[in-house]
Amino acid sequence: MLKIFCDKLTLVHNKSKLSKYIKQLLILSRLRKLEDITFKILDDMPVTHDIENDYLYLKGIERGIERGIERGIERGIERGAFKKEQEEKYLFVRDLLLDTNFDSIKIAKLARVTLEFVEKIKSELNEKKH
């Protein structure tokens, strides 16, 4: 039935009416969850529909942009929190290395960091001394 209706659209020569009928068809097809099939049929036909002017398409793009911005903000906050946490660990390890006689293993355990992290900071401090 959908194919027959789409075939009838090829008989409409007025561009504005054709656009109106296609929009109506797409709205009805969305209500019946036949949008994919409708788009496939319309794509195979010599009838053209500019999807970039379609209201629901534009709403989808807008919603996608909003979600992208939200996710970007969330990731930025997470990265900022992670960076701050790393900076605090760096300062804690640095202070332990400068102010105590603890060995690297003990400092790594206290700061809950890897031994490599402690050794890296230790070598940076040694380079600054020289």
C-alpha positions as CSV (number, residue, x, y, z in Angstrom):
1,M,0.0,0.0,0.0
2,L,2.8,2.3,0.9
3,K,4.5,1.7,-2.5
4,I,1.3,2.5,-4.3
5,F,0.9,5.7,-2.5
6,C,4.5,6.7,-3.2
7,D,4.0,5.9,-6.9
8,K,1.0,8.3,-6.9
9,L,3.4,11.0,-5.7
10,T,5.3,10.9,-9.0
11,L,2.1,12.3,-10.6
12,V,2.3,15.5,-8.5
13,H,4.2,18.2,-10.5
14,N,3.7,21.2,-8.1
15,K,6.8,21.2,-6.0
16,S,5.2,22.8,-2.9
17,K,2.3,20.3,-2.9
18,L,4.7,17.4,-3.5
19,S,6.8,18.6,-0.5
20,K,3.7,18.9,1.6
21,Y,2.5,15.4,0.7
22,I,5.9,13.9,1.4
23,K,6.0,15.6,4.8
24,Q,2.5,14.3,5.6
25,L,3.5,10.8,4.4
26,L,6.6,10.9,6.6
27,I,4.6,12.0,9.6
28,L,2.1,9.2,9.1
29,S,4.9,6.7,8.6
30,R,6.6,7.8,11.8
31,L,3.3,7.2,13.7
32,R,3.1,3.6,12.3
33,K,6.9,3.0,12.7
34,L,7.3,2.7,8.9
35,E,9.7,5.6,8.5
36,D,12.7,3.4,7.4
37,I,10.6,1.7,4.7
38,T,9.1,5.0,3.6
39,F,12.6,6.6,3.2
40,K,13.8,3.6,1.2
41,I,10.9,3.8,-1.1
42,L,11.2,7.5,-1.5
43,D,15.0,7.2,-2.2
44,D,14.3,4.7,-5.0
45,M,11.8,7.1,-6.6
46,P,12.4,10.1,-8.8
47,V,10.6,12.1,-6.1
48,T,13.0,14.3,-4.1
49,H,12.6,15.3,-0.5
50,D,15.0,17.7,1.2
51,I,15.4,16.0,4.6
52,E,17.6,18.8,5.9
53,N,14.5,21.0,6.0
54,D,12.4,18.3,7.7
55,Y,11.2,19.5,11.1
56,L,11.9,16.2,12.9
57,Y,15.3,15.9,11.3
58,L,16.2,19.4,12.5
59,K,14.9,18.6,16.0
60,G,17.0,15.4,16.0
61,I,20.1,17.4,15.0
62,E,19.4,20.0,17.7
63,R,19.0,17.2,20.3
64,G,22.2,15.5,19.2
65,I,24.1,18.8,19.5
66,E,22.7,19.3,23.0
67,R,23.6,15.8,24.1
68,G,27.1,16.3,22.6
69,I,27.6,19.5,24.6
70,E,26.3,17.8,27.8
71,R,28.7,14.9,27.3
72,G,31.6,17.3,26.6
73,I,30.9,19.2,29.8
74,E,30.7,16.0,31.8
75,R,34.0,14.8,30.4
76,G,35.6,18.1,31.0
77,I,34.5,18.0,34.6
78,E,35.7,14.4,35.0
79,R,39.1,15.3,33.4
80,G,39.4,18.4,35.6
81,A,38.7,16.3,38.7
82,F,41.2,13.7,37.6
83,K,43.8,16.3,36.9
84,K,43.2,17.9,40.3
85,E,43.5,14.5,42.0
86,Q,46.7,13.8,40.2
87,E,48.1,17.2,41.1
88,E,47.3,16.6,44.7
89,K,49.0,13.2,44.7
90,Y,52.0,14.7,43.0
91,L,52.3,17.4,45.7
92,F,51.7,14.9,48.5
93,V,54.4,12.6,47.1
94,R,56.8,15.5,46.6
95,D,56.3,16.7,50.1
96,L,56.9,13.2,51.5
97,L,60.1,13.0,49.5
98,L,61.3,16.4,50.7
99,D,60.2,16.3,54.3
100,T,60.6,12.6,55.4
101,N,63.1,9.8,55.2
102,F,60.5,7.4,53.9
103,D,61.6,5.1,51.1
104,S,59.8,5.1,47.7
105,I,57.8,2.0,48.5
106,K,56.4,3.4,51.7
107,I,55.6,6.7,50.0
108,A,53.8,4.9,47.2
109,K,51.7,3.0,49.7
110,L,50.9,6.1,51.7
111,A,49.9,8.1,48.6
112,R,48.2,5.2,46.9
113,V,50.2,5.6,43.7
114,T,52.6,3.4,41.8
115,L,56.2,3.1,42.6
116,E,57.0,4.4,39.1
117,F,55.0,7.6,39.9
118,V,57.1,8.1,43.1
119,E,60.4,7.4,41.3
120,K,59.5,9.8,38.5
121,I,58.9,12.6,41.0
122,K,62.1,11.7,42.8
123,S,64.1,11.9,39.6
124,E,62.5,15.3,38.8
125,L,63.5,16.6,42.2
126,N,67.0,15.3,41.8
127,E,67.3,17.1,38.4
128,K,66.2,20.4,40.0
129,K,68.9,20.0,42.7
130,H,71.6,19.8,40.1
